[in-house]
Amino acid sequence: MSTTLVHHVSQNLTDTLRDVFEHNDNSTALVIYDLDSPLYQLLTDAYRQALPYGVFIDFIDKASSTVIHCGDDKLIYPSPFEDAKLNNRSRYD
């Protein structure tokens, strides 16, 4: 995989995370990924560069019922098939 391409994608992600989501170096990020395709591999590498202190969880390695505690009493369900809730709110709130 081209390191130049990963670098460019990472820079775009960094800008988007900062400008749209107001993410900064003091923010925590959780990235749930899989490596089933070259595109996913590229994006995962780019997110790892953009979020060096992020928590990365391989979707394939985790059972769909796994619940992860992310601090501040927030529960993340790392499966799109579960009824994902965050502090008793829908993930779309």
Protein Blocks (a to p, Z undefined) as FASTA:
>chain_A
ZZklmmmmmmmmmmmmmmmnopafkbccdddddfkbfklmmmmmmmmmmmmmbccddfkl
pcfkbccdeejhiacdfbfkbccdeehiafkZZ
